[in-house]
């Protein structure tokens, strides 16, 4: 395990309808996240979502996307997840379920899940959510 993934480090994952941001270790203002977008394999499904639901329904979590997130957060003991959506449309809860089903060791590290409006928050506001989640976890 490399120094960036020592067990004492924390990771904060934000899932929105268009992208994912992952902060590793530091949640202070100005911290730079790893960021990537989900590649949509089912274009027709996404077209319908964008037309009728503004793309907010993430009930179909792409396994390739979930694996990419899993790779990025592997080795962290304290995992904090945040994102929008309710019920089956919640990308963050769908990711947590995927990790419990396919990556039990990673899922054991999930300390908190927060429902937020990630689309309308700045990086500074997202990091404030991360710091609050860590404080409540102590």
C-alpha positions as CSV (number, residue, x, y, z in Angstrom):
1,X,0.0,0.0,0.0
2,X,1.5,3.4,-1.0
3,X,1.7,6.4,1.3
4,X,-1.4,8.0,-0.3
5,X,-3.5,5.1,0.8
6,X,-2.4,4.6,4.4
7,X,-5.3,3.2,6.6
8,X,-5.5,6.4,8.7
9,X,-6.4,8.6,5.7
10,X,-9.9,9.6,5.0
11,X,-11.6,10.0,1.6
12,X,-14.7,12.0,0.6
13,X,-16.7,11.0,-2.5
14,X,-19.3,13.3,-4.1
15,X,-21.6,11.9,-6.7
16,X,-23.6,14.3,-8.9
17,X,-25.6,13.6,-12.0
18,X,-22.7,14.6,-14.3
19,X,-19.5,13.8,-12.4
20,X,-17.7,12.4,-9.4
21,X,-15.2,14.3,-7.2
22,X,-13.0,12.4,-4.7
23,X,-10.9,14.2,-2.1
24,X,-8.2,12.1,-0.5
25,X,-6.8,13.0,2.9
26,X,-7.3,16.7,3.1
27,X,-10.7,18.3,3.3
28,X,-9.4,21.9,3.7
29,X,-10.4,24.7,1.4
30,X,-8.4,24.7,-1.8
31,X,-7.9,20.9,-1.8
32,X,-7.9,19.5,-5.3
33,X,-10.2,16.5,-6.0
34,X,-9.8,13.7,-8.4
35,X,-12.7,14.3,-10.8
36,X,-14.2,12.2,-13.6
37,X,-17.5,11.8,-15.4
38,X,-19.5,8.6,-15.8
39,X,-19.3,7.2,-19.4
40,X,-22.9,6.5,-20.4
41,X,-23.2,3.2,-22.2
42,X,-27.0,3.2,-22.5
43,X,-27.5,6.4,-24.6
44,X,-31.2,5.9,-25.1
45,X,-31.8,5.5,-21.3
46,X,-29.8,8.7,-20.6
47,X,-31.6,10.6,-23.3
48,X,-35.0,9.8,-21.7
49,X,-33.7,10.7,-18.3
50,X,-32.3,14.1,-19.6
51,X,-35.6,14.8,-21.4
52,X,-38.0,14.0,-18.6
53,X,-36.0,14.0,-15.4
54,X,-33.1,16.4,-16.1
55,X,-30.8,13.4,-15.8
56,X,-31.3,13.1,-12.0
57,X,-32.3,9.4,-11.9
58,X,-29.2,7.3,-11.3
59,X,-31.1,4.0,-10.7
60,X,-28.9,2.3,-13.3
61,X,-25.4,2.5,-11.8
62,X,-22.8,1.6,-14.5
63,X,-20.6,-1.1,-13.1
64,X,-17.6,0.2,-14.9
65,X,-18.1,3.6,-13.2
66,X,-18.6,1.9,-9.8
67,X,-15.4,0.0,-10.3
68,X,-13.5,3.1,-11.1
69,X,-14.7,4.7,-7.9
70,X,-13.9,1.6,-6.0
71,X,-10.4,1.6,-7.4
72,X,-9.9,5.2,-6.3
73,X,-11.1,4.7,-2.7
74,X,-9.6,1.2,-2.1
75,X,-7.4,1.1,1.0
76,X,-9.1,3.9,2.9
77,X,-10.5,3.1,6.3
78,X,-12.7,6.2,6.6
79,X,-15.0,6.7,3.6
80,X,-17.5,9.5,3.5
81,X,-20.1,9.6,0.7
82,X,-22.3,12.4,-0.4
83,X,-24.7,13.0,-3.3
84,X,-28.2,13.7,-4.4
85,X,-31.3,11.6,-5.2
86,X,-33.9,9.8,-3.3
87,X,-34.7,6.1,-3.1
88,X,-33.6,4.1,-6.2
89,X,-32.5,7.3,-7.9
90,X,-29.8,8.0,-5.3
91,X,-26.4,7.5,-6.9
92,X,-24.6,7.6,-3.6
93,X,-26.8,4.9,-2.0
94,X,-26.6,2.8,-5.2
95,X,-22.8,3.1,-5.0
96,X,-22.8,2.0,-1.3
97,X,-25.0,-1.0,-2.2
98,X,-22.7,-1.9,-5.1
99,X,-19.7,-1.7,-2.7
100,X,-21.5,-3.9,-0.1
101,X,-22.3,-6.5,-2.9
102,X,-19.0,-6.5,-4.7
103,X,-16.3,-4.9,-2.5
104,X,-17.1,-5.8,1.2
105,X,-13.6,-4.7,2.4
106,X,-14.2,-1.2,0.9
107,X,-17.8,-1.0,2.1
108,X,-16.6,-1.7,5.7
109,X,-14.9,1.7,5.6
110,X,-18.1,3.7,4.8
111,X,-18.6,5.9,7.9
112,X,-21.4,8.2,6.7
113,X,-23.6,8.9,3.7
114,X,-25.0,12.4,3.3
115,X,-27.8,13.5,0.9
116,X,-26.9,16.9,-0.6
117,X,-27.6,19.0,-3.6
118,X,-24.1,18.4,-5.1
119,X,-25.1,20.1,-8.4
120,X,-25.5,23.5,-6.8
121,X,-22.6,23.5,-4.4
122,X,-19.1,24.8,-4.9
123,X,-16.0,22.8,-4.0
124,X,-15.7,24.9,-0.8
125,X,-19.2,24.1,0.2
126,X,-18.7,20.4,-0.5
127,X,-15.5,20.4,1.6
128,X,-17.5,22.0,4.4
129,X,-19.9,19.0,4.2
130,X,-16.9,16.7,4.4
131,X,-15.5,18.4,7.5
132,X,-18.9,18.3,9.2
133,X,-19.3,14.6,8.4
134,X,-15.8,13.9,9.9
135,X,-16.6,15.9,13.1
136,X,-19.9,14.0,13.6
137,X,-18.1,10.7,13.1
138,X,-15.6,11.3,15.9
